[in-house]
Amino acid sequence: MYKKITLYDKDIESLIEAENKRQEEHIELIASENYVSEDVLKAVGSCLTNKYGEGYPNKRYYGGCENVDKIELLAQERASELFNVKYVNVQPYSGSVANAAVFMSLLNPGDKVLGLSLASGGHLSHGYKISFSGTFYDSYTYELNAEGKLDYDEIEKIAKKVKPKMIICGYSAYSQIIDFKRFKEIANSVGSYLFADISHISGLIIAGLHPSPSEYADIIMTTTHKTLRGTRGAIIMTNNEEIYSRINKAVFPGYQGGPLFHQIAGKAVSFYEALQPEFKEYQKQLLLNSRVFCQRFINKNVKIVSGLTQNHLFIIDVKSSYNLTGKQAETILSNLNITVNKNSIPNDTEKPMITSGIRLGSAAMTSRGFKEDEFIIIADLIDKALLEPNNISLHNVIKKEISKIANSFPIKKFYLMK
Ligand SMILES: *Cc1c(COP(=O)(O)O)cnc(C)c1O
């Protein structure tokens, strides 16, 4: 468990402690979550939160920025090295805000964008109608094919028809390898920008376990809190100096005010950790775990969207496999202290708040030390629980089992640098 925090405000103290306990007692399978190191927590909880510094290093609108300038420059340098890119903006508050800034830097309101649909695994900020991206821009979608895979010929056809100013690749719920080179060829063939949103897979890319978009995409964005295992937030990267200057203007003053220096320091610390050899080992284990976990379900004839995963996540079609909605499956598992999220599947007939799928990921539990054997046990327990959703005595047994496993893999410092 993370260190207990004591506050004069007992209301918040007890709620933080309750959350600390929940995190310790639950098997965390939400693919976008992870456990940061105590070093990252310390940086995020530091005096840096007091500091204002609108602008960029050595060009601020405030005095007293000599230390935060160095912190921001270090964060940029480390991200540059990790992702093999020339220019990095480390100020975005979150992935969605970063994406808004990416749109602003390459597009004018009303311009056409092309992204994967939300139901197929895209992100809200990739053109969905209720987000900024579908409200202020003219958004079009491509879908996964019948095997649940990207169909590049089909994407090319749609791109030729739509002629978008920007094509988006990189997703929230896609388990297969993305061919960035092919995407670049498609983008070039219609004269559009290529934007790679690698929020989910950035840790795998750093470790060389997924191809990198660095030589193909005009802009790359990643959140810092998923497989990258840092504080919440995001960074935007490019190799093009002119685009970099547009990104900087779009982040500040375009969308944001003062940078959150505690958050930037948290990012810098997580980049430092990601540069250590242990991080590569972690990513290798996370990938192996995810594949073994997914294969275990496939062996039981459970239907997995897109088939065997090639990254840290996969989607179970719980409707065809267990005759449950995603929402029901999420609740059943939550009652057993297994945390997952409901997730739409391609051509889902259920609404986004119900869905027909659940998304599972290996990043968080791999941080707690899970190896293949533990993921096999968890797959068996999930399968049993969903096959008999109303068997209370069975569920009581499973819950005890889960509690035993969670207790033997406490959140601790094993991935901290000595
Ligand atoms: C998580 C995610 C985002 C958004 O990140 P937030 O920090 O939640 O705003 C954007 N794009 C993709 C592909 C994501 O998976």
The ligand as a MOL file (V3000), in Angstrom:
LIG
                    3D

  0  0  0     0  0            999 V3000
M  V30 BEGIN CTAB
M  V30 COUNTS 15 15 0 0 0
M  V30 BEGIN ATOM
M  V30 1 C -6.6070 7.8720 -22.6210 0
M  V30 2 C -6.5920 8.3890 -23.9840 0
M  V30 3 C -6.7240 9.7630 -24.2620 0
M  V30 4 C -7.1640 10.7900 -23.2450 0
M  V30 5 O -6.4850 10.9370 -22.1130 0
M  V30 6 P -7.1100 11.7400 -20.8680 0
M  V30 7 O -5.8840 12.0460 -20.0690 0
M  V30 8 O -8.0740 10.8240 -20.2160 0
M  V30 9 O -7.7650 12.9690 -21.3780 0
M  V30 10 C -6.5730 10.1830 -25.5720 0
M  V30 11 N -6.3360 9.3140 -26.5600 0
M  V30 12 C -6.2390 7.9890 -26.3390 0
M  V30 13 C -5.9860 7.0670 -27.4870 0
M  V30 14 C -6.3800 7.4840 -25.0560 0
M  V30 15 O -6.3390 6.1680 -24.8530 0
M  V30 END ATOM
M  V30 BEGIN BOND
M  V30 1 1 1 2
M  V30 2 1 2 3
M  V30 3 2 2 14
M  V30 4 1 3 4
M  V30 5 2 3 10
M  V30 6 1 4 5
M  V30 7 1 5 6
M  V30 8 2 6 7
M  V30 9 1 6 8
M  V30 10 1 6 9
M  V30 11 1 10 11
M  V30 12 2 11 12
M  V30 13 1 12 13
M  V30 14 1 12 14
M  V30 15 1 14 15
M  V30 END BOND
M  V30 END CTAB
M  END
